[in-house]
């Protein structure tokens, strides 16, 4: 099933490590990065991108978190 993603300005972050620690990346994005850089979340889809760097169960795993942003 396909899903069209609306055009938006995105801030892209990498999560390094196990899935169990993913909440730390989201806490940083929403609790630190967005407010300190004068952004807020825009009305568009958030994305998680899993490519060849993603290795489930591995502490060396990496995936991207794309957050739609607009100036606060």
N, C-alpha and C positions, 0 to 999 in steps of 0.2 A: 504494500500500500504506500503510495507516494503522499508527501505532505509538502506543500509550497511554503517556503519561509519568506516572510515579508522582509523587504530591504530595511536595513537599520544600521546604525553605527554600533559596532561591537568592541568591547574590551575583551581581550583574549588572555586567559591565564592557563598555566600548566599545573596540573596536580601531579606531584611526584610521590609515589609510594602506594601502599595498600589501599583498597577501597574503604577499609574500616576507618581511615584517617581523612576521608574526603570531606567530612564536616569541617575540618580545620581550614581547608582551602576556602570553603563557602563563608565561614566566619570571617576570614581575612578579607575576602572580596567585599562583603556587605558591611562589615563592622569597621574596617580600616580603609581599604583602598578607595571605595566609592566616596565616602564623606571627605577624606583627606585630599581628594583630587577634584572636588567640586562636581561630581556626577551623581546621578540617581538612575535607577533602572527605568528604561523606556518600555513602552507597551509593544512588545514583540516577543518572539520565541527565544528562550534561553536554549543553548545547545551544549551537549557534551559530545566531543569528537573522539572516537576510539579508532586509532590506526595501528600500524604495525608496532608502535612503541608500547601499546597496552599489553600487559602480560598479567592476566589474573593470577592472584596468589603470589605475585613477586613484588618485593620491596623496590625493585628497579622500574616498576611500571610507571608510565606517563600517559596522561590523556589531557585534552584541552577542554576548558570551560569557557564558553562564549556567552557574555552577558550583554544584552542590548542596553545602551546607555544614552543619556542626554544630559546636558549641562543643568545643574540644579538651579 
